[in-house]
Amino acid sequence: MEDQIKNILADATGRDASDFNDTAEDLYSNGLLDSMATVSFLLALQDEFDIEVPVSEFDRSQWNTIDKIIERVKELQND
């Protein structure tokens, strides 16, 4: 799952997947993810993992690291 998420982030941001090696790094404060890329990223996550991530309920602090993203995706898959 980690590699899939890194690849989705790379596609959404136009960066290389190797830019996302530190899974605890804050993607927003380090400029790796912005609001425009977030929308693209969330849509791709929904398609890839068959989950629903309502933008209205999106809390950046719960999605700001790859570790947290993996956690949230797993939670949503179990709902």
Order of alpha helices (4+ residues) and beta strands (2+ residues): alpha-alpha-alpha
